[in-house]
Amino acid sequence: MENLLTGDVLSQLFSANRAVADASTHAMLLEAILDNAIDDSHASTIRPDRCVLLKTTQERSPTDFVIVAAWDCLSEKVPAVGTVYNVQTLPILRFLAGGETVVLRGAADTRLSDLDRVMLAEATNGLLLPLRAGRRWAGALIIGMRSETPFDATRVQYYEALADVSALSLYNISSATQVARVSSLLNSLIEHGHYAQIVTDPNGLITDWSPAAEALYGYPIEHTINKPLSLLAPEADAETVLEQYRTVAREQRTVQQQAKRIAQSGQMLDVLMTLYPVYGRSDTVIGVGEISIDHSDRAPLQDAIQKERDHLEAILEATNDAIIMLDIDRRVVTANIQFENFFGLPRYSLVGRTVDDLLRQVQSKPELPNALYNIFVTLSGDDYGSAAGDLEIEVNSRRILVWYSAPVHAHEGTTLGRLFVFRDATQEREADRMKTDFVSLVSHELRTPLTSLKGFTDLIMDGDAGPLEGPVREYMKIIQFNTDRLISLVNDILDVTRLESGHIDLRRTSVDLTDAAASAVAPMRLIFEGKQQSLVMHIPKGLPLVWVDLSRLIQILTNLISNASKYTPTDGTIRVEARHIVEAADLPASAPPSLKLPMILVSVHDTGMGIAPEHQAQLFTRFYRTPTSVKRQLAGTGLGLSIVKSFVELHGGNIWFESEVDHGSSFYFTLPIAG
Ligand code: ADP
């Protein structure tokens, strides 16, 4: 057969051979096949959609095959391990008798019966490979793909070689004929020319030396025959190498490894090699064969990659966050020590496992919350979205975790998998709570003396303590003004702390907006007069009642109207309007999308200094004041709008604004209709 396997495909086959030979259970063997499956002649690996490993019960003339391992990307379709098939229940098996590979072609393939199609699930292309070790039967391998690309000759040959090694592994025995059979792989390697073949007797004396061995190690054949193989080993390893050869001969098994060799020139080489027993007639071991390829050019690269990996691992281990990453096949690639600490799930039981396995483990621990399960279920199948949130767990101690999850991309943009990071925010939250409690306590304590201060100031100003002479009235006015400011500041701070801790209960009733607006503007009349500003109210009669907490609504209106006055120069106009909005078309253009309708829209317009576009985004942020208002020394704390926004949103409404510098601003908010 023409050898189609070249370059990278052969290298892939070499590592496949290694993984397959290392497998010690059927499941591991299946994994090794899956992990080393290729999708084209460039040897990019791709997991088949379906893979079923069958073992025969009779080695001479098989009629019954039993499933020993199976995988399907739609896992519910996996046939059960232990199920026995024969030509009646899986007619396609009749082709195996010929010992040839059957290339399957999906729906159009007339050789397939309905029973076969059940076994292939929705695979449209695939292979049925006989697993034979010499004259003995090992079983069969079914590979299925749901893609439209048929298996080309290179791929078929690759899988045949893989099947040959798998057959050996399935039996876990070797015989002369099997080695001959495996030679489809080994011959591919040798014929390709880059792979050196050396044969020794059972004691390690060289009996055969291929031209590629000569090219690789530099010794001509006449210098090697009958010499011990230790000739090629670094001096310190000589005895170990010979012992290894003897072990292969004695234990009759195949060994794959990476080793150092010395060429005739004295150059040190890194080689990848397979050692296998060589059998004479009557199945006795007459020697040991070695296939090796030079790996030196890759070794430094691999060292560098390994170093890089070690660095990353060290960083991962040192971080305080719990980190777990899934690959594109939804398998756990890595989980750090914190993950183990936070969730009590040992890493060794996770790494390499599927997300389903992870979910099972999460579920089996009653102390882990459902929320964790949901995070993994929802996001593991999502290739694009990011998400974040909070999570409370109590495994060894109670923890509040702030989590974040996002897909991971390679630099060229392909998705590599998904990362989940969990940060322990317990202390942070605790400190936050203590701060809020403290501020709230202080503000409460300040309120009592302030109330008395205000009461007596008002009394004195009303003349109840006797007539106010000369400048005393002016001084008292200043005291009164600042006491009011202090009270409103303390009230604002109390509101902020209550909003932060979620301790605000709305006492909703049906409210007439006209009354609420009148209550809000009444105490401000003097201010408008002082600044010669005109206040215009446009609240239509018959406007539906709103379903709100009256005192909070007055607070919202007071804040917006007093801002409008404060940030508008003398002679300006403040307009307060309300409208019943039924259709989106009736909304101002600046309204955010998808507002709940119908509702009542309230707006406060002014002809003031406006807000520059670059300062608009931060306007509702706590303590934010525009540089213009700071520069003009207009009194304020920057708390009002953030409180207003929270209250509007608590009522289920929205708030936004439009503004133009030196022309004025319009603040809009929506309120739910009563009933
Ligand atoms: P305060 O008015 O106490 O500073 P607010 O939270 O009510 O705090 O307002 C935050 C900032 O937004 C103000 O400092 C001001 O810069 C700006 N601002 C609010 N309302 C207006 C308005 N109507 N016109 C211009 N700027 C405004």
Boltz pocket constraint, residues with backbone or C-beta under 6 A from the ligand:
constraints:
  - pocket:
      binder: B
      contacts: [[A, 559], [A, 560], [A, 563], [A, 564], [A, 567], [A, 606], [A, 608], [A, 609], [A, 610], [A, 611], [A, 619], [A, 621], [A, 624], [A, 625], [A, 626], [A, 627], [A, 629], [A, 630], [A, 634], [A, 635], [A, 636], [A, 637], [A, 638], [A, 639], [A, 640], [A, 641], [A, 642], [A, 665]]
      max_distance: 6.0
